[in-house]
Amino acid sequence: MSEHNEMTDEQTPLGELAIQTLAMPADTNPSGDIFGGWVLSQMDIAGGIVTRKTTRGRTVTVAVDAMSFYLPVAVGDTICCYVKQVKSGNTSITVSIEAWASRQYGGESLKVTEGLFTYVAVDQSGLPEMINKR
Ligand SMILES: CC(C)(COP(=O)(O)OP(=O)(O)OC[C@H]1O[C@@H](n2cnc3c(N)ncnc32)[C@H](O)[C@@H]1OP(=O)(O)O)[C@@H](O)C(=O)NCCC(=O)NCCS
């Protein structure tokens, strides 16, 4: 088992469950595995759902850092994205997001991916806007 997989041996996801969805055949690459980009996209949406409660307005993703893909995702897996705020600035919020997969035919839930996502509150022109001025 790799060092990274040992890091995923935690039993409990960190943060608020923001999205629960099913990996479908349309989300696969030519080899039949689920695209990493699809998982990242679900995580981005999950972070947006949670941070909008604070930003209460137009918000964009400015950075995705420290992404690690520990385990593959298969068609039929249920993907759950958990979001926890780790930093809050004048115009930005950074959250850690973990994606966990429950395999199609049962078995334990495993952390498959995690990363840090930063969102920035922007005005109508797309320029950064102070969150506490909204
Ligand atoms: C988001 C955007 C408006 C920020 O503009 P900017 O001129 O870089 O703004 P600033 O330098 O003033 O930074 C704004 C905030 O973002 C943070 N930030 C900027 N770049 C960052 C990065 N790479 N990582 C983490 N935080 C970052 C800054 O720390 C600052 O936070 P704070 O106000 O809480 O301290 C601009 O970069 C943009 O429009 N990017 C495209 C966003 C987008 O289209 N996302 C979807 C991609 S598909």
The ligand as an SDF file (V2000), in Angstrom:
LIG
                    3D

 48 50  0  0  0  0  0  0  0  0999 V2000
  -10.8100   35.5350   -9.3230 C   0  0  0  0  0  0  0  0  0  0  0  0
  -10.2590   36.8180   -9.9120 C   0  0  0  0  0  0  0  0  0  0  0  0
  -11.3830   37.8410  -10.0670 C   0  0  0  0  0  0  0  0  0  0  0  0
   -9.2130   37.3160   -8.9210 C   0  0  0  0  0  0  0  0  0  0  0  0
   -8.6270   38.4500   -9.4810 O   0  0  0  0  0  0  0  0  0  0  0  0
   -7.2310   38.9680   -8.9120 P   0  0  0  0  0  0  0  0  0  0  0  0
   -6.8850   40.2220   -9.6330 O   0  0  0  0  0  0  0  0  0  0  0  0
   -6.2540   37.8500   -8.8830 O   0  0  0  0  0  0  0  0  0  0  0  0
   -7.6300   39.3630   -7.4290 O   0  0  0  0  0  0  0  0  0  0  0  0
   -6.7260   39.5800   -6.1850 P   0  0  0  0  0  0  0  0  0  0  0  0
   -5.2670   39.4390   -6.4840 O   0  0  0  0  0  0  0  0  0  0  0  0
   -7.2020   40.8820   -5.5980 O   0  0  0  0  0  0  0  0  0  0  0  0
   -7.1330   38.3850   -5.2340 O   0  0  0  0  0  0  0  0  0  0  0  0
   -8.4620   38.2580   -4.7570 C   0  0  0  0  0  0  0  0  0  0  0  0
   -8.4780   37.1870   -3.7040 C   0  0  0  0  0  0  0  0  0  0  0  0
   -8.1850   35.9390   -4.3170 O   0  0  0  0  0  0  0  0  0  0  0  0
   -7.0840   35.3380   -3.6620 C   0  0  0  0  0  0  0  0  0  0  0  0
   -6.3100   34.6260   -4.6640 N   0  0  0  0  0  0  0  0  0  0  0  0
   -5.9300   35.0980   -5.8660 C   0  0  0  0  0  0  0  0  0  0  0  0
   -5.2480   34.1510   -6.5350 N   0  0  0  0  0  0  0  0  0  0  0  0
   -5.2080   33.0800   -5.7210 C   0  0  0  0  0  0  0  0  0  0  0  0
   -4.6390   31.7830   -5.8340 C   0  0  0  0  0  0  0  0  0  0  0  0
   -3.9750   31.3970   -6.9210 N   0  0  0  0  0  0  0  0  0  0  0  0
   -4.7960   30.9160   -4.8090 N   0  0  0  0  0  0  0  0  0  0  0  0
   -5.4670   31.2700   -3.6880 C   0  0  0  0  0  0  0  0  0  0  0  0
   -6.0450   32.5010   -3.5250 N   0  0  0  0  0  0  0  0  0  0  0  0
   -5.8970   33.3720   -4.5290 C   0  0  0  0  0  0  0  0  0  0  0  0
   -6.3040   36.4790   -3.0360 C   0  0  0  0  0  0  0  0  0  0  0  0
   -5.5250   36.0360   -1.9480 O   0  0  0  0  0  0  0  0  0  0  0  0
   -7.4330   37.3870   -2.6050 C   0  0  0  0  0  0  0  0  0  0  0  0
   -8.0190   36.9010   -1.4170 O   0  0  0  0  0  0  0  0  0  0  0  0
   -8.4220   37.8900   -0.1710 P   0  0  0  0  0  0  0  0  0  0  0  0
   -9.0780   39.1040   -0.7300 O   0  0  0  0  0  0  0  0  0  0  0  0
   -9.3840   37.0700    0.6390 O   0  0  0  0  0  0  0  0  0  0  0  0
   -7.1540   38.1850    0.5410 O   0  0  0  0  0  0  0  0  0  0  0  0
   -9.5970   36.5870  -11.3170 C   0  0  0  0  0  0  0  0  0  0  0  0
   -8.3740   35.9070  -11.1450 O   0  0  0  0  0  0  0  0  0  0  0  0
  -10.4830   35.8000  -12.2530 C   0  0  0  0  0  0  0  0  0  0  0  0
  -11.4710   36.2970  -12.7710 O   0  0  0  0  0  0  0  0  0  0  0  0
  -10.1460   34.5060  -12.4810 N   0  0  0  0  0  0  0  0  0  0  0  0
  -10.9920   33.6390  -13.3040 C   0  0  0  0  0  0  0  0  0  0  0  0
  -12.0460   32.9620  -12.4150 C   0  0  0  0  0  0  0  0  0  0  0  0
  -12.8240   31.9400  -13.2040 C   0  0  0  0  0  0  0  0  0  0  0  0
  -13.2260   32.1970  -14.3170 O   0  0  0  0  0  0  0  0  0  0  0  0
  -13.0130   30.7680  -12.5950 N   0  0  0  0  0  0  0  0  0  0  0  0
  -13.6020   29.6610  -13.2750 C   0  0  0  0  0  0  0  0  0  0  0  0
  -12.5590   28.9570  -14.0240 C   0  0  0  0  0  0  0  0  0  0  0  0
  -13.2200   27.7120  -15.0550 S   0  0  0  0  0  0  0  0  0  0  0  0
  1  2  1  0
  2  3  1  0
  2  4  1  0
  2 36  1  0
  4  5  1  0
  5  6  1  0
  6  7  2  0
  6  8  1  0
  6  9  1  0
  9 10  1  0
 10 11  2  0
 10 12  1  0
 10 13  1  0
 13 14  1  0
 14 15  1  0
 15 16  1  0
 15 30  1  0
 16 17  1  0
 17 18  1  0
 17 28  1  0
 18 19  1  0
 18 27  1  0
 19 20  2  0
 20 21  1  0
 21 22  1  0
 21 27  2  0
 22 23  1  0
 22 24  2  0
 24 25  1  0
 25 26  2  0
 26 27  1  0
 28 29  1  0
 28 30  1  0
 30 31  1  0
 31 32  1  0
 32 33  2  0
 32 34  1  0
 32 35  1  0
 36 37  1  0
 36 38  1  0
 38 39  2  0
 38 40  1  0
 40 41  1  0
 41 42  1  0
 42 43  1  0
 43 44  2  0
 43 45  1  0
 45 46  1  0
 46 47  1  0
 47 48  1  0
M  END
$$$$
